[in-house]
Amino acid sequence: MDATCALCEQAEAIREVAAYRIRVCADCWELAAEGWPVSAEPVLFKALAKQGLLIADRNENNRLPRDYAPPADFAL
């Protein structure tokens, strides 16, 4: 399945980001090692809203975490 990266919309998406239910390219994934860059937030907010999930708490770098798990009591 060929898909374009949900963030940069240029490269082939090769990684599924399960928490946000988006697919990203290797470069975008690597750039988010310390958390997603601010430029990615609109896409991430939209992905979370589509699922009815709360926005994740920011990490120590004041970025949205690359891996996010909804609260255990949240019914998916």
Secondary structure, 3 states (H helix, E strand, C coil): CCCECCCCCCCECCEEECCCCEEECHHHHHHCCCCECHHHHHHHHHHHHHHCCCCCCCCCCCCECCCCCCCCCCCC
